[in-house]
Amino acid sequence: MPIELDRDVREEAVQSIQRYFNEHMEERIGNIQAGALLSFFLEEIGPVVYNLAVQDVQERMHARVAELDYECHQEPFAYWKKSDKRR
């Protein structure tokens, strides 16, 4: 499943890559080259980041599911316990 960015997000990413090259490298990078570099990163490294995010979400979901019994537990036969406290 390829990772695709919305057009405006992609344009902003390309501008960010160009700015990074302008400020931190000894040469400038053009719009086409920055777009190609972004495409390479999305295809080559994007899946690694995506998989880590999925793994993080799975861990969080498992933790939340494990807490369901505690969070959603209802004490059975609670009527008489409440009634005895009122007397």
Secondary structure as GFF3:
##gff-version 3
##sequence-region A 1 87
A	DSSP	alpha_helix	7	24	.	.	.	ID=ss1
A	DSSP	alpha_helix	31	44	.	.	.	ID=ss2
A	DSSP	alpha_helix	46	72	.	.	.	ID=ss3
A	DSSP	alpha_helix	79	86	.	.	.	ID=ss4
###
